[in-house]
Amino acid sequence: MPAPYKDRFAGKKVLVTGASQGIGEATALRFAEEGAQVALNGRKEDKLIAVRDKLPKVSGGEHPIATGDISKEDDVKRLVADSIKAMGGLDVLVCNAGYQIPSPSEDIKLEDFEGVMAVNVTGVMLPCREVIRYWLENGIEGAIIVNSSVHQIIPKPHYLGYSASKGAVGNIVRTLALEYAGRGIRVNAVAPGAIVTPINMSWINDPKQYKAVSSHIPMKRPGESREIADAITFLAAEDSTYITGQTLYVDGGLTLYGDFEKNWSS
């Protein structure tokens, strides 16, 4: 992995939702390594404290804990306000938290479908709304990066709610990007493929399944959380100031439809 860019985010204030493990944890670490003060959101304070203990100290002060359920409006209003107060501002929002429940589509329970949409769609809209409102009121130019999925465009049978939610995320990103581009607010997404994270341990710890998953990826391996964090920090940095409304697929070529590597059709 490339070394962190020293002080690339020095003085910057970042809020990461779903920061207690996996991609969220790796993203928080990457920002902090590059000088940012990072507010960590999740529902379990003890897990967030454990992540904070791994982050390097920065000149801006302690990395604040911002517990709360991102699908709940009152929670989001509080955690965004608390993060801004604790850090003295906010420059970057990373909407990372995500949720999925497998089920054959003919058997999916309404409460499960709504639960996935609440976290993956409402849980993006609410933080974006609150942060954009703060930026507009204070004349701040900022960057939002949303963690989507290759299933934003690739159907995922048995995961109807997840696929639907990620399709919605793509249009949330494009809509917000268009609406606020003239105000200096950039909104982009990253779309990970198969990544080594705690929620994927069922196939990661099964050698046969791991091999099967890898075989469908043109690069023949799953990605690491750190590789997604690298893409997220790129979209937040000065390196990408003319990029908005885009989804960056970080998937080892998965969306190239690797099964077509050798022609089997006309």
C-alpha positions in Angstrom: 0.0 0.0 0.0 1.2 3.5 -0.7 2.4 5.5 2.3 0.2 8.3 3.6 0.7 11.7 2.1 2.2 13.7 5.0 -0.2 16.5 6.2 -2.4 16.3 3.1 -5.4 16.9 5.4 -3.7 19.0 8.0 -6.2 21.2 9.7 -9.2 19.5 8.0 -12.2 18.2 10.0 -13.8 14.9 8.8 -16.9 13.0 9.9 -17.0 9.3 9.1 -20.2 7.3 9.6 -20.0 3.6 10.3 -16.4 4.0 11.5 -16.3 1.1 14.0 -14.8 -1.5 11.7 -13.8 -2.4 8.1 -13.8 0.3 5.5 -15.0 3.0 7.9 -12.1 2.2 10.3 -9.6 2.1 7.5 -10.9 5.4 6.2 -10.7 7.1 9.6 -7.1 5.9 10.0 -6.1 7.1 6.6 -7.5 10.6 7.2 -5.8 10.8 10.6 -2.5 9.6 9.2 -2.6 12.4 6.8 -3.3 15.1 9.5 -7.1 15.3 9.7 -9.1 15.4 12.9 -11.8 12.7 12.5 -15.2 12.4 14.2 -16.1 8.7 14.5 -19.7 7.7 14.2 -21.3 4.4 15.0 -23.8 3.0 17.4 -21.4 1.3 19.9 -19.2 3.7 21.8 -16.8 1.0 23.0 -16.0 0.0 19.4 -15.5 3.6 18.4 -13.1 4.2 21.3 -11.1 1.1 20.3 -10.8 2.6 16.8 -9.8 6.0 18.2 -7.1 4.4 20.2 -5.5 3.3 16.9 -5.5 6.8 15.3 -2.5 9.0 15.4 -2.9 12.2 17.4 -3.2 15.4 15.3 -2.7 19.1 16.0 -6.4 19.8 15.8 -7.2 18.0 19.0 -8.7 14.7 20.1 -10.8 12.7 17.6 -14.3 13.0 18.9 -16.8 10.1 19.3 -20.2 10.7 17.7 -22.5 7.9 18.6 -25.9 7.6 17.0 -28.2 5.8 14.5 -27.8 7.5 11.1 -31.3 6.4 10.1 -32.8 8.5 12.9 -33.3 12.2 12.2 -32.8 13.4 15.8 -29.7 11.3 16.2 -28.2 12.7 13.0 -29.0 16.3 13.9 -27.3 15.8 17.2 -24.2 13.8 16.0 -23.5 16.3 13.2 -23.9 19.3 15.5 -21.7 17.6 18.2 -19.0 16.8 15.7 -18.9 20.3 14.4 -18.8 21.8 17.9 -16.1 19.4 19.1 -13.8 20.0 16.1 -14.6 23.6 15.4 -15.9 22.9 11.9 -16.3 20.3 9.3 -14.7 20.0 5.8 -15.5 16.4 4.7 -18.3 14.0 5.2 -17.9 10.3 4.6 -21.2 8.3 4.5 -19.9 4.8 5.0 -22.4 2.9 7.1 -24.2 0.1 5.3 -26.5 -2.8 6.0 -27.8 -5.9 4.2 -30.1 -8.8 4.8 -30.2 -11.8 2.5 -33.5 -13.4 1.5 -35.1 -14.8 -1.7 -37.1 -11.8 -3.1 -40.4 -13.7 -2.9 -39.9 -14.2 0.9 -38.5 -10.8 1.8 -40.0 -9.3 4.9 -41.2 -5.7 4.7 -39.5 -4.7 7.9 -36.2 -6.1 6.6 -36.5 -4.3 3.3 -37.4 -1.0 5.1 -34.5 -1.6 7.5 -31.9 -1.8 4.8 -33.3 1.2 3.0 -33.4 3.2 6.3 -29.6 2.7 6.8 -28.4 2.8 3.3 -30.6 5.5 1.8 -32.1 7.6 4.7 -28.7 7.1 6.5 -27.0 8.9 3.6 -29.7 11.6 3.0 -29.8 12.8 6.6 -26.1 13.4 7.2 -25.8 15.0 3.8 -28.7 17.3 4.4 -27.4 18.4 7.8 -23.8 18.9 6.6 -24.8 20.7 3.4 -27.1 23.0 5.4 -24.2 23.9 7.8 -21.9 24.6 4.8 -24.4 26.8 3.1 -25.1 28.8 6.2 -21.4 29.4 6.7 -20.2 29.8 3.2 -18.0 26.7 3.3 -16.9 24.6 0.4 -16.8 20.9 1.3 -16.6 17.4 0.0 -19.0 14.4 0.5 -18.0 10.9 -0.3 -20.6 8.1 -0.1 -19.6 4.4 0.1 -21.8 2.7 -2.4 -21.2 -0.7 -4.0 -20.7 -2.4 -7.4 -24.4 -3.5 -6.8 -25.2 0.1 -7.7 -25.2 -1.3 -11.2 -24.8 -5.1 -10.9 -28.0 -6.9 -9.7 -27.6 -9.0 -6.5 -30.2 -11.8 -6.3 -31.3 -12.5 -2.7 -30.4 -9.0 -1.7 -33.2 -6.9 -3.2 -33.1 -4.2 -0.6 -29.4 -3.8 -0.8 -29.4 -3.6 -4.6 -32.3 -1.1 -4.6 -30.6 1.0 -1.9 -27.3 1.3 -3.8 -29.1 2.2 -7.0 -30.7 5.0 -5.0 -27.4 6.1 -3.6 -26.1 6.6 -7.1 -28.8 9.1 -7.9 -28.5 10.8 -4.5 -24.9 11.5 -5.3 -25.6 12.8 -8.8 -28.6 15.0 -7.6 -26.7 16.6 -4.7 -23.6 17.1 -6.9 -25.7 19.0 -9.6 -27.7 20.9 -7.0 -24.7 22.3 -5.1 -21.8 22.3 -7.6 -22.1 26.1 -7.9 -21.7 26.5 -4.2 -18.3 24.7 -4.1 -19.7 21.5 -2.6 -18.5 18.3 -4.3 -20.4 14.9 -3.9 -19.0 11.6 -5.1 -19.2 7.9 -4.4 -16.9 5.0 -4.3 -18.2 1.6 -5.2 -16.3 -1.3 -3.7 -16.4 -4.8 -5.1 -15.5 -7.9 -3.0 -13.6 -6.5 0.0 -12.0 -8.2 3.0 -14.1 -6.8 5.8 -15.7 -8.2 8.9 -19.1 -8.5 7.2 -17.7 -10.8 4.6 -16.0 -13.2 6.9 -18.3 -16.1 5.8 -16.5 -16.4 2.5 -13.1 -15.0 3.6 -12.7 -17.8 6.1 -13.8 -20.5 3.8 -11.0 -21.4 1.4 -13.3 -22.9 -1.2 -15.6 -19.8 -1.1 -12.6 -17.5 -1.1 -11.3 -19.1 -4.3 -14.7 -19.0 -5.9 -15.1 -15.3 -5.2 -11.6 -14.5 -6.4 -12.2 -16.4 -9.6 -14.9 -14.0 -10.7 -12.6 -10.9 -10.2 -10.4 -10.1 -13.2 -7.5 -9.2 -10.8 -8.1 -12.6 -9.1 -8.2 -11.3 -5.5 -10.6 -9.4 -3.2 -9.7 -5.9 -2.2 -8.5 -4.6 1.1 -10.3 -2.0 3.2 -7.3 0.2 2.9 -7.6 0.3 -0.9 -11.2 1.7 -0.5 -9.9 4.2 2.0 -7.3 5.4 -0.5 -10.0 6.1 -3.0 -12.2 7.9 -0.5 -9.3 10.2 0.6 -8.4 10.9 -3.0 -12.0 12.1 -3.7 -11.7 14.3 -0.6 -8.4 15.8 -1.4 -7.2 18.8 -3.5 -6.2 16.2 -6.2 -9.9 15.9 -7.2 -11.2 19.4 -7.0 -12.8 19.2 -10.5 -14.5 15.8 -9.9 -18.2 15.8 -8.8 -21.2 13.6 -9.3 -19.1 10.5 -10.1 -19.0 7.0 -8.8 -15.5 5.5 -8.7 -15.6 1.7 -8.9 -12.8 0.2 -6.8 -13.4 -3.5 -7.6 -10.4 -5.2 -9.2 -12.3 -5.1 -12.5 -15.4 -6.8 -11.3 -17.7 -4.4 -13.2 -15.8 -5.3 -16.4 -17.8 -8.6 -16.3 -14.8 -10.9 -16.2 -16.8 -13.9 -17.4 -16.5 -12.2 -20.8 -12.7 -12.2 -20.7 -12.9 -15.1 -23.2 -15.6 -14.7 -25.8 -18.4 -17.2 -25.5 -21.1 -15.3 -27.4 -21.4 -13.4 -30.6 
